[in-house]
Amino acid sequence: MTTAILLPGYVGLSSAMAYSGMVCILAAFILETRGRLDSRGGVYLWMMITGSALLAIRAGHMGEWAFLILETVWCIAAIAALLRPRPYASPSPGATS
């Protein structure tokens, strides 16, 4: 049985958040590997931000510090990618519009 470090009355809520976060991350990964999402696109990155943030909250709630660090870094990386302007793809020489 797991024991909550913070706010023990909210284990059910944090568990639901963790499953939601897991679904976001897995869905983003599956859609990206099937060519339905671009891993640098906004939808993919927002799914990763949401999922990793929810999992980080659960990890902190349960005192799973290594997992908290992992999910926090994933979330920060996704936010940084979302905020970074995408380079302009210039047309190749000889291409016509």
Phi, psi and omega in degrees: 000136179269149181240131179286137177279318182243140175048066184301339179287354184249023181299317180298317179295315181292330176294316177298320177297319180297316179295322177297317178298317179299316179298318179301312183292315180295319178297316179300315181296313181297315179295324179290318181289341177267002178079014181270338177229149174266130183293350175254002182277159183298318182297312179301311183295321178294324176296320179291319178298311181298311182297313182289327177294316179296319178291326177294320178298315179298316180299317177295320180299323183265359179074027178267082193293320179297318179293324176300315180296314180303308183292327177295317179295318177301317181296314179297318179298319180292320177296315179299319179294324180291323182278340181285126179294138178284137180294145179288127179273107180280146180295148179290154179302137178087356179283145179247152180273000000 
